[in-house]
C-alpha cells in the first residue's frame, strides 16, 4: 500500500500478505484439526501455529513507521488522524455486522479501547492503538540517546513480564493479548529498520533471509512440539515462564526476516510479485473479515475434515475466495477514505 507520503514498498506488502495468510490458516485449520496436532513436516508447524501472523503484523508496523519517519519531523496529530482514517471505517463496519448477528453493547465497544474485548480479531487494533500512544516517547528516547538505545527498553519490558509471571503465575494472557507482550515486536521492528541499513544486511540480505527463514521454521516446529499456543505445559493459559521471553524471540526473528527480505537482491516472477503485493494491500480486510465469515458462514456451508493435508488444501481454496471478498471490501470501504490522509512528516533541517 502506498503511504500518505507517496512512497511505496512492495516487499513490505509481500510480508503483509504472508501475515494475513498465517492468521487465516491458523483459524481455518483448527476448524477441523485439533490444536494438539503437530505436522510431520517441520516447516508446516508455522502454519499450524499461524497466530504468529499477528506478531508479524506488529513487527512490520514498527519497522514501517521507523522507515517513514527516519530523518524527519513527525506531526503527531496528523499521524493519529491518518491511522484513524486508515483503520476506523472497516473496523466500524465489521463490528456493526458482528453486532447485527450477535449483539454487542456500547459498553463493550468502549471497553475495547483499553482491553482486548473487540471481537473477530479486532482486539489487535487495540494493541496498535496503545503502540501509537507510546510511539512519540520512543522517538524522543531514540533522539535523546541514539537509535541503538531502543534495545535497552527491551530489558524493562522483559522485567515487567517477569514480575507479572511471579505475581500471577502466568503471563501468556498479557504477552499475547496486550501491548505488554507485543511491545517487544513493535520496538524490534523499529530497531531492525536501522539494522537493515547496515552493510551486513545490504550486502548479505539473501543469505541472512535464508538462514532466518530456516530459524523461524525450526523454532515454531520446536514450539509446536512443546504444546504450542494452547497446550504448553498442558493447559491454557500456560504457566510456563517461556512466555516471558517468547515475545522478544518473535520480534528478533521476525524483525530480522523483514529487514533481510527487504534487502534481498532476487526478483520474484511478475505475477507472483504483483499477486503478493495486491494481497498485502487488502490484508486488513482479510484480517478483519475472515474470522467472522469463517465461523458464521463457511463452517456451516463447507466441509472441514480433520485431516491436516486435506484441510490445508481446502484452506488454500477458502483463502482465494477470501482474497476476492477482501478486494471488494477494500475498494468499497477502505480506499474511499484513504484520500483523506494527510502528510505527517517533514524533512528535518540541520
C-alpha positions in Angstrom: 0.0 0.0 0.0 1.2 3.5 -0.9 2.0 5.6 2.2 0.5 9.1 2.6 3.9 10.5 1.6 3.5 8.8 -1.8 6.2 6.2 -1.1 5.6 2.5 -1.8 7.4 -0.5 -0.5 6.1 -3.6 -2.4 8.2 -6.1 -0.4 6.5 -5.0 2.8 3.2 -5.7 1.2 4.5 -9.2 0.5 5.1 -9.6 4.2 1.6 -8.3 5.0 0.3 -11.0 2.6 2.2 -13.7 4.5 1.0 -12.4 7.8 -2.7 -12.4 6.7 -2.3 -15.9 5.3 -0.8 -17.2 8.5 -3.6 -15.9 10.6 -6.2 -17.2 8.1 -4.6 -20.6 8.1 -4.5 -20.7 11.9 -8.2 -20.1 12.2 -9.2 -22.3 9.2 -7.1 -25.4 10.0 -8.4 -25.6 13.6 -12.0 -25.8 12.5 -11.2 -29.4 11.9 -7.7 -30.3 13.1 -7.1 -30.3 16.9 -4.7 -27.8 18.5 -2.6 -30.8 19.7 -1.7 -31.7 16.1 1.9 -31.4 15.1 2.7 -31.7 11.3 5.3 -34.4 10.5 7.0 -31.9 8.1 8.7 -29.3 10.2 8.1 -26.2 8.0 4.3 -26.7 8.3 4.3 -26.0 12.0 4.4 -22.3 11.5 1.1 -22.6 9.6 -0.4 -24.8 12.3 0.7 -22.1 14.8 -0.3 -19.3 12.5 -1.2 -16.9 15.4 2.4 -15.7 14.8 0.9 -13.8 11.9 -0.4 -11.2 14.4 3.1 -10.8 15.8 4.4 -10.4 12.2 1.9 -7.6 11.6 3.0 -5.9 14.8 6.7 -6.1 14.0 6.1 -4.8 10.5 4.2 -1.8 11.9 7.2 -0.8 14.0 9.5 -1.3 11.0 7.4 0.7 8.6 6.8 3.6 11.0 10.5 3.8 11.7 11.2 3.8 8.0 8.7 6.5 7.2 9.8 8.9 10.0 13.5 8.3 9.8 15.3 11.7 9.5 12.0 13.6 9.6 9.9 15.6 12.0 6.6 14.0 12.8 3.3 15.8 13.2 1.7 13.6 15.8 -1.8 14.9 15.4 -1.6 14.2 11.6 -0.1 10.8 12.4 -3.1 9.9 14.6 -5.5 11.2 12.0 -4.1 9.0 9.3 -4.3 6.0 11.5 -7.9 6.8 12.3 -8.8 7.2 8.6 -6.9 4.0 7.8 -8.4 1.7 10.5 -11.7 3.0 11.7 -14.0 2.7 8.6 -13.6 -1.1 8.2 -13.5 -1.6 11.9 -16.8 0.1 12.4 -18.4 -1.8 9.5 -17.2 -5.2 10.7 -18.2 -4.6 14.4 -21.6 -3.4 13.1 -22.1 -6.6 11.2 -21.0 -8.6 14.2 -23.5 -6.7 16.3 -26.3 -7.5 13.9 -25.5 -11.2 14.3 -24.6 -11.5 18.0 -25.5 -8.2 19.6 -22.7 -6.0 21.0 -23.1 -3.3 23.6 -21.7 0.2 23.5 -20.0 -0.6 26.9 -18.2 -3.5 25.3 -17.1 -1.3 22.4 -15.7 1.4 24.6 -14.0 -1.2 26.8 -12.2 -2.4 23.7 -10.1 0.8 23.7 -8.2 -0.4 26.8 -8.6 -4.1 26.8 -8.8 -7.0 24.3 -12.6 -7.2 24.1 -13.2 -6.2 20.4 -14.4 -9.3 18.5 -13.3 -11.2 15.4 -9.6 -10.3 15.7 -10.2 -6.6 16.2 -8.6 -6.9 19.6 -5.2 -6.5 17.9 -6.3 -3.0 16.8 -6.4 -2.1 20.5 -2.8 -3.2 20.8 -1.8 -1.0 17.8 -3.6 2.0 19.4 -1.6 1.6 22.5 1.6 1.5 20.5 0.6 4.7 18.8 0.4 6.4 22.2 3.9 5.2 23.0 5.4 5.9 19.6 6.3 9.6 20.2 8.0 8.7 23.5 10.1 6.0 21.7 11.1 8.6 19.0 12.1 11.1 21.7 14.1 8.4 23.6 15.8 7.5 20.3 16.6 11.1 19.5 17.9 11.8 23.0 20.1 8.7 23.5 20.6 7.3 20.0 18.8 4.7 17.9 20.5 1.7 19.4 19.4 2.8 22.9 15.9 1.4 22.0 17.3 -2.1 22.7 17.7 -1.2 26.3 13.9 -0.7 26.6 13.5 -4.5 26.0 15.1 -5.1 29.4 12.3 -3.1 31.1 9.7 -4.9 29.0 11.0 -8.4 29.9 11.3 -7.3 33.5 7.7 -6.3 33.6 6.6 -9.7 32.2 8.8 -11.4 34.7 7.2 -9.5 37.6 3.7 -10.3 36.2 4.6 -14.0 35.9 5.8 -14.2 39.5 2.7 -12.3 40.7 0.0 -14.1 38.6 1.5 -17.5 38.0 1.2 -17.0 34.2 1.9 -14.3 31.7 0.7 -15.8 28.4 -2.5 -13.8 28.6 -0.9 -10.4 28.7 2.0 -11.5 26.5 -0.3 -12.4 23.6 -3.4 -10.3 24.1 -1.9 -6.9 25.1 0.8 -4.4 24.4 2.8 -5.9 27.3 4.0 -8.6 25.0 3.6 -7.1 21.6 5.5 -4.0 22.6 8.7 -6.0 22.0 7.7 -6.7 18.4 6.9 -3.1 17.6 10.2 -2.0 19.2 12.3 -4.6 17.5 10.6 -3.7 14.2 11.9 -0.2 14.7 15.4 -1.5 15.7 15.6 -3.8 12.7 14.8 -0.9 10.3 18.1 0.7 11.5 19.8 -2.7 11.3 18.6 -3.1 7.7 20.7 -0.1 6.7 23.9 -1.6 7.8 26.3 -3.1 5.3 25.8 -6.6 6.8 22.2 -6.5 5.6 22.6 -4.5 2.4 25.4 -6.8 1.2 24.2 -10.2 2.7 20.4 -9.8 2.6 19.9 -13.0 0.6 22.0 -15.2 3.0 20.5 -13.6 6.1 17.0 -14.1 4.8 17.6 -17.8 4.0 19.1 -18.6 7.5 16.4 -16.5 9.3 13.7 -18.4 7.4 15.1 -21.7 8.4 15.4 -20.4 12.0 11.8 -19.3 12.0 10.5 -22.6 10.7 12.5 -24.7 13.1 11.7 -22.6 16.1 8.0 -22.8 15.5 8.2 -26.5 14.9 10.0 -26.8 18.3 7.4 -24.6 20.0 4.6 -26.7 18.4 6.2 -29.9 19.7 6.3 -28.4 23.2 2.5 -28.0 23.1 2.1 -24.8 21.1 -0.2 -21.9 21.9 -2.9 -23.8 23.7 -1.1 -26.8 25.2 2.2 -25.6 26.5 2.6 -27.4 29.8 -0.8 -29.0 29.1 -3.1 -26.0 29.8 -4.2 -22.6 28.6 -3.2 -20.0 29.7 0.1 -21.7 30.2 2.1 -21.1 33.4 5.3 -21.6 31.5 7.9 -18.9 32.0 8.7 -19.3 28.3 6.1 -16.6 27.6 8.3 -14.1 29.3 10.9 -14.3 26.5 8.7 -15.5 23.6 7.6 -12.0 22.5 11.2 -10.9 22.3 12.3 -14.0 20.4 9.4 -13.5 18.0 10.4 -9.8 17.5 14.1 -10.8 16.9 13.3 -13.5 14.3 10.5 -11.6 12.6 12.4 -8.3 12.6 15.4 -10.0 11.1 13.2 -11.6 8.4 11.7 -8.3 7.4 15.0 -6.4 7.3 16.8 -9.1 5.3 13.9 -9.7 2.9 13.7 -6.1 2.0 17.4 -6.3 1.2 17.3 -9.4 -0.9 18.5 -9.0 -4.5 16.4 -11.6 -6.2 13.3 -10.7 -8.1 10.1 -12.7 -8.0 8.2 -13.5 -11.2 6.0 -10.6 -12.0 2.7 -12.5 -11.5 3.8 -13.7 -8.0 5.2 -10.2 -7.1 2.0 -8.4 -8.1 -0.3 -11.0 -6.5 1.5 -10.9 -3.2 1.5 -7.1 -3.3 -2.2 -7.0 -4.0 -3.0 -9.5 -1.2 -0.8 -7.4 1.1 -2.7 -4.2 0.1 -6.0 -5.8 1.1 -4.6 -7.7 4.1 -6.5 -5.5 6.6 -9.8 -6.6 5.0 -8.7 -10.2 5.0 -7.7 -9.9 8.7 -11.0 -8.3 9.9 -13.5 -10.2 7.8 -12.1 -13.7 7.7 -12.9 -15.0 11.2 -16.5 -13.7 11.0 -17.1 -15.2 7.6 -15.3 -18.4 8.6 -17.2 -19.1 11.8 -20.6 -17.7 10.8 -20.9 -19.0 7.2 -18.0 -21.2 5.9 -18.2 -23.8 8.7 -22.0 -24.1 8.0 -21.6 -24.4 4.3 -18.3 -26.3 3.6 -16.8 -29.5 5.0 -13.9 -29.1 7.3 -12.2 -32.5 7.6 -9.9 -33.4 10.5 -7.1 -34.5 8.1 -4.3 -31.9 8.1 -3.4 -32.4 4.4 -7.0 -32.3 3.1 -7.9 -29.3 5.2 -4.7 -27.5 4.2 -5.7 -27.9 0.5 -9.2 -26.6 1.2 -7.8 -23.7 3.2 -6.0 -22.6 0.1 -9.3 -22.5 -1.8 -11.0 -20.7 1.1 -8.2 -18.2 1.1 -8.5 -17.5 -2.6 -12.2 -16.8 -2.0 -11.4 -14.6 0.9 -9.0 -12.5 -1.2 -11.8 -11.8 -3.7 -14.0 -10.7 -0.8 -11.2 -8.6 0.7 -10.6 -6.8 -2.7 -14.3 -5.9 -2.8 -14.2 -4.7 0.8 -11.0 -2.7 0.2 -12.4 -0.9 -2.8 -15.8 -0.1 -1.3 -14.9 0.5 2.4 -11.2 1.3 2.8 -10.0 3.0 -0.4 -12.6 5.9 -0.4 -11.3 7.1 2.9 -7.6 7.0 2.0 -7.9 10.3 0.2 -8.5 12.0 3.5 -5.0 11.1 4.7 -2.5 14.0 5.1 1.2 14.1 5.2 2.5 13.8 8.7 6.3 14.0 8.2 8.6 16.9 7.2 12.3 16.7 6.4 14.5 17.8 9.3 16.6 20.9 8.7 20.1 20.9 10.0 
